[in-house]
């Protein structure tokens, strides 16, 4: 029985392909320190008890 030989070997870097060299991504402008808004308070994960 002959073993079929694939016409093309699969790319070993199929999950992480090597990307061609491109221009570096511009660094996003960061807000200067002291201007960041205060963190929002997260709502409680449980519902408050309902008084009937």
Order of alpha helices (4+ residues) and beta strands (2+ residues): none
